[in-house]
Each structure stands twice: as structure tokens, then as C-alpha cells.
């Protein structure tokens, strides 16, 4: 048995282990299903993969990297950063690789958590679920998909052995991954057929290489990089005015996007097909300088007619046209509100964490849940963002979670949020959405099957940091580990 079991070794899992050690917790085990660390930055290796948040902000506040080579880093550099953090903070040895967690269930009799893996059963006094929301890929629900004769791959499981050169390629989806991969593969394929359901708002990308002298400055004067991080943070927070206070402010950014489309796509019909009909920010905002120009190529076709089915030789659309293909790429995202990991975590009364995303289980600060004592979730309900770095939210969650865990371990108690407190927190968050950009009428992967937004934090990030800066004992049930009674 261990004091704390952490599920996942991406940003969340590594950050949790480091912060726990800084609070004096030493008995930690990290369970990782893969053979290496890195989470989504290990799994996503498609061409052009990079972060759409500036590197100085998309990194741990306690582990700045002065040698980023681009202001918006690409996947290999982010993964290497995680490797370096694991080694620099000496947490690599805590990771149990190739341990796939199939079930996490609270044992009320023993006041412990039982983790069932492919290597047997483990016990823990406390658990942190840090698998992230972009971990379980989602393939399109299309008739005939298994009948396709050529290779099929998801962007999150890119197969580098598939040679796309001079192939007829189809890509389903025009979200964040597609916007990055399409410009990379368009020049090498024979033809590229892009199947679009809903156009995205695309803004100009500000990324650029970081000069050597800037890297030297950051290495020798850490305060300079800290100042850049602070500037980027507050600049992003200003954009939140349009997201959370007055969606009409988004019209300025919409103008920038329309100007970009007008400049980069000459065909008025294609421009019309690429023009969104919803308020910018309601769905994920994308950034790229190369996406729109891809549709100027003679070998790239934008298809907006709905897909009817997949056949052995290609994709047939509802107008009866068969689009002949050699390779099919799915850029259809992830299970977020229906993340399978949440379905595997069961509390005192048998319910699962999935209920928190479905609306049946209230949550406290997106991190803890009534009936789930000594368990915390990073990237939990309503902790996602549309305007800033999710790592800021994650570090905020850890401020609260590591304090609560230290309290539980130090006093040998069970800690969980009071039901009425969690209900109030959840209710107050949902009450904010109608006046935000996310309540302006579009549907997105931020919403569950009932249309309820259980992903986004509908406020400024500094308000979340303020709410999670300490462990408020009065908001929690604290009971002896020998007792399973509840008030």
C-alpha cells in the first residue's frame, strides 16, 4: 500500500508528484499505462503538432525552461521538457510503467482505495486521477468504417509507417489537430479531401523562433522570463472579457479572422464554406497562418456535404458522391465529457466520477467529489479553458489537493467535500454560462449529451486560483479512517 497513488504521468501526474514531495509526502506511486511518460505529448506525434498556448505560459511555474526554441513549442520539445522535469525533480523512479488502471474503487471497510491494474491489485490511502481530458481518442461513428481497404489512423495515434506521399488522403474533422496537420501533409499527397462538419474560427498565429540571445538572457536572468510569462498571462486574461463578461467583444477578433480568410482564400465559395456562423469562442478558437492557404492548392478539396458512410474504396457523402481514398485520417478529437477513465472510478456508494460530467454528481472546485474521500481529479469538471493555459488551472488544483492530502495523511482521516457545498459550487458555475460566449447558442465538445457545459471554467483564471489557494476545512467532511459514517 502507498500513501498516494497517481494515475497518469503527463503534466498532471508529474506536477502532482513534485508538489506532494514539496509538502513532505514521500510514499507515492504513479501508474502509467504506457512504457514512457508524457501523456498527450507522448501520444500525439502527427506532423505539425504543437501547443496553441505560448511556451512560457504552457510550462510549470516552478520549472521554467529558458531554452524554448519557439514561442509556441512543437510536440518533441514539450515532451522533452516533461522528460527533463521528471529527471530534474527526481520523480521518474516513482512511475510504474505499463500499468493500465482498469478500476479504482473505495473500500469503505478498510478506508482505502483499491486500484486494479493489469499487474494486479494495489492499495492507496489517497488517489489523484491525472489522466487528462485528451487521453482517450474518439473515432467517428460512421457506418462501414471497418470496411475501408486502406490504413485508418487517428491523429492521436499517428502511424509513421504509413507513407502518405502521392496517396489519395481523406481527413475527417477540422478542429485543432486537423488545422495543424493539413498544411503539413497537403504538399506531399496526391490529393487531400477534407471533410468538414462545422467551420472553425481561425486567428493568425504569433509563434516565431526564439533567438539565441533571448535564451541566454532567460538562462542568466530568470526574472526576465518570469516577466514575459506574467505579461502573457495578463494579456490572455484581458481576452477573457469577451469570453466571460461581454461576448459582443468577440466581434473584434472575428474581424481579424475574417480578414485572414479574405486574404488567404481567393475562391468566394470556399471562403463561404470556411466561414463560421456562431460567436467566436463558443467552440475552441484555432490559430494558424497555414491552414487557409492549404485550400488554395489544386490537390486539396473541402467537402461540406455530410458523410453517409465509409466504403472499401473511400467515403460516400449524402449527395451520392464516392470520394476515392487510399488513406483515411480521423481528426475527431477525444472522449471528454464521457472520458472512460471517469467511468472506472467508483466511490463509497457505487457511483462513478462519470456522473460528475453527466450532471448527476456535484463537484467541488472541479477537483473533489462527495462520496469520494481522499480522491482528487486534475482536469476535472469545469476546469478547462478557452483563453489561457490549463497548466495554470492544474497548479491551482494542486494547491488545494496537496494541502487536503497532507491534512488527511497527517491526521489519519478521510476528507471529502460536503454535499451541499459541492452542489452550491456546481450550481454557481452553471448559472454563469448563459451570459458567457459558451452560452451563445453553438454546440461543442465542451457539452455533455444533455447540452450541459461540464468542461469549461466560465470565469477569469485568477478567480479560480484565489478559490483554490488553501484547504477550507469547513467545506469538508473529515472522519476517522475507522469510521464510514457521514453527517
C-alpha positions as CSV (number, residue, x, y, z in Angstrom):
1,X,0.0,0.0,0.0
2,X,1.1,3.6,-0.7
3,X,0.0,6.9,0.8
4,X,-0.8,8.4,-2.6
5,X,-1.5,6.7,-5.9
6,X,-1.4,9.0,-9.0
7,X,-2.9,7.8,-12.3
8,X,-1.1,9.2,-15.3
9,X,2.4,10.6,-15.9
10,X,1.7,13.6,-18.1
11,X,1.8,17.2,-16.9
12,X,-0.8,16.5,-14.2
13,X,0.8,13.3,-12.8
14,X,4.3,14.7,-12.7
15,X,3.2,18.0,-11.2
16,X,1.2,16.2,-8.5
17,X,4.2,14.1,-7.5
18,X,6.5,17.1,-7.3
19,X,4.1,19.2,-5.3
20,X,3.3,16.4,-2.9
21,X,7.0,15.8,-2.3
22,X,7.4,19.5,-1.6
23,X,4.8,19.1,1.1
24,X,6.7,16.3,2.7
25,X,4.7,13.3,1.2
26,X,7.2,10.7,0.1
27,X,5.2,7.4,-0.3
28,X,3.9,7.9,-3.9
29,X,3.4,5.7,-6.8
30,X,2.5,6.9,-10.3
31,X,0.6,4.3,-12.5
32,X,1.2,4.8,-16.2
33,X,-0.4,2.6,-18.9
34,X,2.3,3.3,-21.5
35,X,6.0,2.4,-21.5
36,X,7.1,6.1,-21.3
37,X,5.9,9.3,-19.7
38,X,4.4,12.4,-21.3
39,X,0.6,11.8,-21.7
40,X,-0.9,13.6,-24.6
41,X,2.5,15.0,-25.6
42,X,3.8,11.4,-25.9
43,X,0.8,10.2,-27.9
44,X,0.3,13.0,-30.4
45,X,3.1,12.9,-32.9
46,X,1.3,13.9,-36.0
47,X,3.0,16.3,-38.4
48,X,2.8,19.9,-37.2
49,X,1.7,19.0,-33.7
50,X,2.4,22.0,-31.4
51,X,0.8,23.8,-28.4
52,X,-1.5,26.7,-29.1
53,X,-0.5,28.4,-25.8
54,X,2.8,30.2,-25.5
55,X,5.6,28.1,-24.1
56,X,6.5,30.5,-21.3
57,X,2.9,30.1,-20.0
58,X,2.4,26.4,-21.0
59,X,5.0,25.1,-18.6
60,X,5.3,24.7,-14.8
61,X,5.7,27.9,-12.9
62,X,8.2,26.2,-10.7
63,X,10.2,24.7,-13.6
64,X,10.8,27.4,-16.3
65,X,12.6,26.4,-19.4
66,X,14.9,29.2,-20.7
67,X,15.8,27.2,-23.9
68,X,12.4,27.0,-25.7
69,X,13.3,27.3,-29.4
70,X,9.9,28.7,-30.4
71,X,7.5,30.9,-28.6
72,X,4.8,28.2,-29.3
73,X,6.6,24.9,-29.0
74,X,6.2,21.8,-31.1
75,X,5.5,18.4,-29.6
76,X,9.0,16.9,-29.5
77,X,10.2,19.9,-27.4
78,X,7.3,19.7,-25.0
79,X,7.8,16.0,-24.5
80,X,11.5,16.5,-23.8
81,X,10.6,19.2,-21.3
82,X,8.5,16.7,-19.4
83,X,11.3,14.2,-19.5
84,X,13.7,16.8,-18.1
85,X,11.2,17.8,-15.4
86,X,10.9,14.2,-14.3
87,X,14.6,13.8,-14.1
88,X,15.3,17.2,-12.6
89,X,12.8,16.7,-9.8
90,X,13.7,13.0,-9.3
91,X,10.3,11.6,-9.8
92,X,10.9,9.2,-12.6
93,X,11.5,6.3,-10.2
94,X,8.0,6.7,-8.8
95,X,6.4,5.7,-12.2
96,X,5.1,2.2,-12.6
97,X,5.2,1.9,-16.4
98,X,2.9,-0.4,-18.4
99,X,0.4,-0.4,-15.5
100,X,-3.0,0.1,-17.0
101,X,-5.5,1.0,-14.3
102,X,-8.8,-0.8,-15.1
103,X,-10.7,0.2,-11.9
104,X,-10.4,2.5,-8.9
105,X,-12.8,1.6,-6.1
106,X,-13.1,2.9,-2.5
107,X,-13.1,0.1,0.1
108,X,-15.2,1.5,3.0
109,X,-14.3,-1.3,5.3
110,X,-10.6,-0.6,5.1
111,X,-10.9,3.2,4.3
112,X,-8.6,2.7,1.4
113,X,-8.7,2.9,-2.4
114,X,-8.2,-0.3,-4.4
115,X,-6.6,0.1,-7.8
116,X,-6.9,-2.9,-10.2
117,X,-4.3,-3.0,-12.9
118,X,-3.0,-5.5,-15.5
119,X,-0.3,-6.2,-13.0
120,X,-2.6,-7.0,-10.1
121,X,-4.2,-5.0,-7.3
122,X,-2.7,-2.1,-5.3
123,X,-3.9,-0.1,-2.3
124,X,-3.6,3.6,-1.6
125,X,-4.8,5.9,1.2
126,X,-5.3,8.8,-1.3
127,X,-5.6,8.9,-5.1
128,X,-5.0,11.6,-7.7
129,X,-6.6,11.0,-11.1
130,X,-4.3,12.8,-13.6
131,X,-5.1,11.1,-16.9
132,X,-6.3,14.4,-18.5
133,X,-9.2,15.1,-20.8
134,X,-7.3,14.5,-24.1
135,X,-6.3,10.9,-23.4
136,X,-9.0,8.7,-25.0
137,X,-9.3,9.2,-28.7
138,X,-12.7,9.3,-30.4
139,X,-13.2,7.7,-33.8
140,X,-16.2,8.9,-35.9
141,X,-19.4,6.9,-35.6
142,X,-19.7,6.1,-39.3
143,X,-21.2,3.1,-41.0
144,X,-18.7,0.9,-42.8
145,X,-15.6,2.3,-41.2
146,X,-14.2,-1.2,-40.6
147,X,-14.7,-1.9,-44.3
148,X,-12.2,0.6,-45.6
149,X,-9.4,-1.1,-47.5
150,X,-6.6,1.3,-46.7
151,X,-4.9,2.4,-43.5
152,X,-7.1,4.3,-41.0
153,X,-5.4,6.3,-38.2
154,X,-6.4,8.9,-35.6
155,X,-4.2,12.0,-35.2
156,X,-3.6,10.9,-31.6
157,X,-2.2,7.5,-32.8
158,X,-0.3,8.7,-35.8
159,X,1.3,5.8,-37.7
160,X,4.7,7.0,-39.0
161,X,5.0,3.8,-41.1
162,X,2.1,4.9,-43.3
163,X,3.7,6.7,-46.3
164,X,1.3,9.5,-47.4
165,X,3.5,10.5,-50.4
166,X,1.4,10.5,-53.6
167,X,-1.6,9.0,-51.9
168,X,-5.2,10.0,-52.0
169,X,-5.9,11.0,-48.4
170,X,-9.1,11.9,-46.6
171,X,-9.2,13.7,-43.2
172,X,-12.4,13.8,-41.2
173,X,-12.6,16.9,-38.9
174,X,-11.4,20.5,-39.0
175,X,-10.6,21.1,-35.3
176,X,-7.3,21.8,-33.6
177,X,-5.4,18.7,-34.8
178,X,-6.6,19.0,-38.4
179,X,-5.7,22.7,-38.6
180,X,-2.1,21.7,-37.8
181,X,-1.7,18.5,-39.8
182,X,-3.5,19.6,-43.1
183,X,-0.9,22.2,-44.1
184,X,1.9,19.7,-43.4
185,X,0.6,16.8,-45.5
186,X,-1.0,18.8,-48.3
187,X,2.3,19.3,-50.3
188,X,3.2,15.6,-50.3
189,X,-0.1,13.8,-51.0
190,X,-1.6,13.3,-54.5
191,X,-4.9,14.6,-53.2
192,X,-6.4,15.6,-49.9
193,X,-10.1,15.5,-49.2
194,X,-11.1,17.5,-46.1
195,X,-14.5,16.5,-44.7
196,X,-15.8,19.4,-42.6
197,X,-18.9,19.4,-40.5
198,X,-18.6,22.8,-38.9
199,X,-16.1,25.5,-39.8
200,X,-13.8,26.9,-37.1
201,X,-12.8,30.4,-36.2
202,X,-9.1,30.7,-37.1
203,X,-6.8,33.5,-35.9
204,X,-3.3,34.5,-37.1
205,X,-0.5,32.6,-35.3
206,X,2.0,34.7,-33.5
207,X,4.6,31.9,-33.0
208,X,8.2,32.6,-34.0
209,X,11.7,31.2,-33.2
210,X,13.3,32.3,-30.0
211,X,16.7,33.9,-30.7
212,X,19.8,32.5,-29.0
213,X,20.5,35.8,-27.2
214,X,17.0,35.6,-25.7
215,X,17.6,32.1,-24.5
216,X,20.8,33.2,-22.9
217,X,19.1,36.1,-21.2
218,X,16.4,33.8,-19.8
219,X,19.1,31.4,-18.6
220,X,21.2,34.1,-16.9
221,X,18.3,36.4,-15.7
222,X,15.4,34.1,-14.8
223,X,13.4,37.2,-13.7
224,X,13.3,38.3,-17.4
225,X,11.5,35.1,-18.4
226,X,9.2,35.4,-15.4
227,X,8.3,38.9,-16.6
228,X,7.4,37.6,-20.1
229,X,5.3,34.8,-18.5
230,X,3.4,37.4,-16.4
231,X,2.9,39.6,-19.5
232,X,1.5,36.7,-21.5
233,X,-0.8,35.7,-18.6
234,X,-2.4,39.1,-18.2
235,X,-2.7,39.6,-21.9
236,X,-4.7,36.4,-22.1
237,X,-6.8,37.4,-19.1
238,X,-7.8,40.5,-21.0
239,X,-9.2,38.4,-23.8
240,X,-11.4,36.7,-21.2
241,X,-13.5,39.8,-21.0
242,X,-15.2,38.7,-24.3
243,X,-15.4,35.1,-23.2
244,X,-17.0,35.5,-19.8
245,X,-18.3,39.1,-19.5
246,X,-19.5,40.5,-22.8
247,X,-19.5,38.2,-25.8
248,X,-20.0,41.2,-28.1
249,X,-16.3,42.0,-27.6
250,X,-15.5,38.9,-29.6
251,X,-16.6,40.9,-32.8
252,X,-13.1,42.4,-33.0
253,X,-11.4,39.1,-33.0
254,X,-14.0,37.8,-35.5
255,X,-12.9,40.7,-37.8
256,X,-9.3,39.6,-37.6
257,X,-10.3,36.0,-38.5
258,X,-12.5,37.2,-41.5
259,X,-9.6,39.4,-42.7
260,X,-7.3,36.4,-42.6
261,X,-9.7,34.3,-44.5
262,X,-10.3,37.0,-47.1
263,X,-6.5,37.5,-47.6
264,X,-5.7,33.8,-47.8
265,X,-8.6,32.2,-49.7
266,X,-9.4,33.6,-53.2
267,X,-12.4,31.4,-54.0
268,X,-15.6,33.0,-52.7
269,X,-17.4,29.7,-52.4
270,X,-14.6,28.1,-50.4
271,X,-14.5,31.2,-48.2
272,X,-18.2,30.9,-47.6
273,X,-17.8,27.2,-46.6
274,X,-15.0,28.1,-44.2
275,X,-17.0,30.9,-42.5
276,X,-18.4,30.1,-39.1
277,X,-22.0,31.0,-38.2
278,X,-21.5,31.2,-34.4
279,X,-19.8,33.6,-32.0
280,X,-16.0,33.2,-31.8
281,X,-15.1,31.4,-28.6
282,X,-18.2,29.3,-28.4
283,X,-16.1,26.4,-29.8
284,X,-12.4,26.1,-29.5
285,X,-10.6,29.0,-31.2
286,X,-7.8,27.9,-33.5
287,X,-4.6,29.6,-34.6
288,X,-2.8,29.1,-37.8
289,X,-1.2,31.0,-40.7
290,X,-1.0,28.0,-42.9
291,X,-4.5,26.3,-42.7
292,X,-6.4,28.6,-45.0
293,X,-3.7,28.7,-47.7
294,X,-3.9,24.9,-47.9
295,X,-7.3,25.2,-49.6
296,X,-5.6,27.3,-52.4
297,X,-3.8,24.2,-53.5
298,X,-5.2,22.3,-56.6
299,X,-4.9,19.0,-54.8
300,X,-7.0,20.0,-51.7
301,X,-10.8,19.7,-51.7
302,X,-13.1,20.9,-49.0
303,X,-16.2,18.7,-48.6
304,X,-19.1,20.1,-46.5
305,X,-21.7,17.6,-47.6
306,X,-22.4,15.2,-44.7
307,X,-20.8,11.8,-44.8
308,X,-23.2,9.0,-45.5
309,X,-20.9,6.0,-45.0
310,X,-17.4,4.6,-45.5
311,X,-16.9,2.0,-48.2
312,X,-13.9,-0.1,-49.1
313,X,-12.5,2.4,-51.6
314,X,-13.4,5.7,-49.9
315,X,-16.0,7.9,-48.3
316,X,-19.5,8.4,-49.7
317,X,-21.3,11.6,-48.9
318,X,-25.0,12.2,-48.7
319,X,-25.1,13.6,-52.3
320,X,-24.1,10.1,-53.5
321,X,-20.6,11.0,-54.4
322,X,-17.9,8.5,-53.6
323,X,-14.6,10.2,-52.7
324,X,-11.9,7.6,-53.6
325,X,-9.2,7.3,-51.0
326,X,-6.0,5.3,-50.2
327,X,-5.7,6.5,-46.5
328,X,-8.3,7.8,-44.1
329,X,-7.3,10.1,-41.2
330,X,-9.6,10.8,-38.2
331,X,-9.1,14.2,-36.6
332,X,-12.2,13.8,-34.5
333,X,-10.9,14.5,-31.0
334,X,-11.3,12.7,-27.7
335,X,-13.8,11.5,-25.2
336,X,-14.0,14.4,-22.9
337,X,-17.4,14.6,-21.1
338,X,-17.6,10.8,-21.5
339,X,-14.0,10.0,-20.6
340,X,-13.7,6.2,-20.0
341,X,-11.3,6.8,-17.1
342,X,-14.0,8.6,-15.1
343,X,-16.2,5.6,-15.5
344,X,-13.6,3.4,-13.8
345,X,-13.5,5.4,-10.6
346,X,-16.2,4.3,-8.0
347,X,-16.9,6.0,-4.7
348,X,-18.4,5.0,-1.4
349,X,-21.9,4.4,-2.8
350,X,-21.0,2.7,-6.1
351,X,-21.4,5.8,-8.3
352,X,-18.6,6.7,-10.7
353,X,-16.8,10.0,-11.5
354,X,-18.5,9.9,-14.9
355,X,-21.6,11.2,-13.0
356,X,-19.8,14.5,-12.4
357,X,-19.7,15.1,-16.2
358,X,-23.2,13.8,-16.8
359,X,-24.6,16.2,-14.2
360,X,-25.6,13.6,-11.5
361,X,-22.7,14.3,-9.2
362,X,-21.8,17.7,-7.9
363,X,-18.1,18.7,-7.8
364,X,-16.0,20.9,-5.6
365,X,-13.7,23.2,-7.5
366,X,-13.5,20.7,-10.3
367,X,-11.2,18.6,-8.1
368,X,-13.0,16.6,-5.4
369,X,-16.4,15.0,-5.0
370,X,-18.9,14.0,-2.2
371,X,-18.6,10.3,-1.6
372,X,-15.1,10.0,-2.9
373,X,-12.9,10.6,0.2
374,X,-9.3,11.3,-0.3
375,X,-9.6,11.4,-4.1
376,X,-8.8,14.3,-6.3
377,X,-9.0,14.8,-10.1
378,X,-6.9,17.1,-12.2
379,X,-8.6,18.4,-15.3
380,X,-11.9,17.7,-13.6
381,X,-15.3,19.2,-14.4
382,X,-15.3,22.9,-15.4
383,X,-11.5,23.3,-15.2
384,X,-10.9,23.6,-19.0
385,X,-10.1,26.9,-20.7
386,X,-10.7,28.8,-23.9
387,X,-8.3,31.6,-23.4
388,X,-5.2,30.7,-21.3
389,X,-3.0,27.8,-20.0
390,X,-4.7,24.8,-18.5
391,X,-1.4,24.3,-16.5
392,X,-2.3,27.4,-14.5
393,X,-5.6,25.7,-13.6
394,X,-3.8,22.5,-12.8
395,X,-1.3,24.1,-10.5
396,X,-4.3,25.9,-8.8
397,X,-6.0,22.5,-8.3
398,X,-2.8,21.1,-6.8
399,X,-2.6,24.0,-4.3
400,X,-5.9,22.7,-2.9
401,X,-5.4,18.9,-3.4
402,X,-1.9,18.6,-2.0
403,X,-3.0,20.6,1.1
404,X,-6.0,18.3,1.6
405,X,-3.9,15.2,1.1
406,X,-1.3,16.4,3.6
407,X,-4.1,17.0,6.1
408,X,-5.6,13.6,5.5
409,X,-2.3,11.7,5.9
410,X,-1.0,13.8,8.8
411,X,-4.2,13.3,10.8
412,X,-5.1,9.8,9.6
413,X,-8.5,10.9,8.4
414,X,-10.8,10.8,5.4
415,X,-11.6,14.1,3.7
416,X,-14.3,14.8,1.2
417,X,-16.3,17.9,0.3
418,X,-19.7,18.3,1.9
419,X,-22.5,17.6,-0.5
420,X,-24.3,20.9,0.0
421,X,-21.1,22.8,-0.6
422,X,-20.3,20.9,-3.8
423,X,-23.9,21.4,-5.0
424,X,-23.6,25.2,-4.4
425,X,-20.2,25.3,-6.3
426,X,-21.6,23.3,-9.2
427,X,-24.8,25.3,-9.3
428,X,-23.0,28.7,-9.3
429,X,-20.8,27.6,-12.2
430,X,-23.7,26.5,-14.3
431,X,-25.5,29.8,-13.6
432,X,-22.7,31.7,-15.2
433,X,-22.9,30.1,-18.6
434,X,-25.9,31.8,-20.2
435,X,-24.2,35.2,-20.1
436,X,-20.9,33.9,-21.5
437,X,-19.8,33.2,-25.1
438,X,-20.3,29.5,-24.4
439,X,-24.0,30.2,-23.8
440,X,-24.4,31.9,-27.1
441,X,-26.0,29.0,-28.9
442,X,-23.5,26.7,-30.5
443,X,-22.9,23.0,-29.7
444,X,-19.3,21.8,-29.0
445,X,-17.3,19.1,-27.3
446,X,-17.5,21.2,-24.1
447,X,-21.1,20.0,-23.7
448,X,-22.3,16.6,-22.5
449,X,-25.2,14.7,-24.1
450,X,-27.7,16.8,-22.2
451,X,-26.2,20.0,-23.6
452,X,-24.7,21.0,-20.2
453,X,-21.2,22.5,-20.3
454,X,-19.1,20.4,-17.9
455,X,-15.7,21.2,-19.3
456,X,-15.0,25.0,-19.4
457,X,-14.3,27.3,-16.5
458,X,-16.6,30.3,-17.1
459,X,-14.6,33.0,-15.4
460,X,-11.1,34.6,-15.2
461,X,-8.4,32.1,-14.1
462,X,-7.2,34.3,-11.3
463,X,-10.6,33.8,-9.6
464,X,-10.0,30.0,-9.7
465,X,-6.5,30.5,-8.3
466,X,-8.0,32.5,-5.4
467,X,-10.6,29.8,-4.8
468,X,-8.1,27.0,-4.6
469,X,-5.2,28.6,-2.8
470,X,-6.0,26.9,0.5
471,X,-7.8,23.9,2.0
472,X,-11.0,25.1,3.6
473,X,-11.7,22.5,6.3
474,X,-15.2,23.9,7.0
475,X,-16.2,22.9,3.5
476,X,-15.3,19.2,4.1
477,X,-16.4,16.2,6.0
478,X,-13.5,14.9,8.0
479,X,-13.8,11.5,9.6
480,X,-11.7,8.8,11.1
481,X,-10.4,6.1,8.8
482,X,-12.0,3.6,11.1
483,X,-15.4,5.1,10.5
484,X,-17.6,5.2,7.4
485,X,-20.4,7.4,8.9
486,X,-21.4,10.6,7.2
487,X,-23.2,13.6,8.6
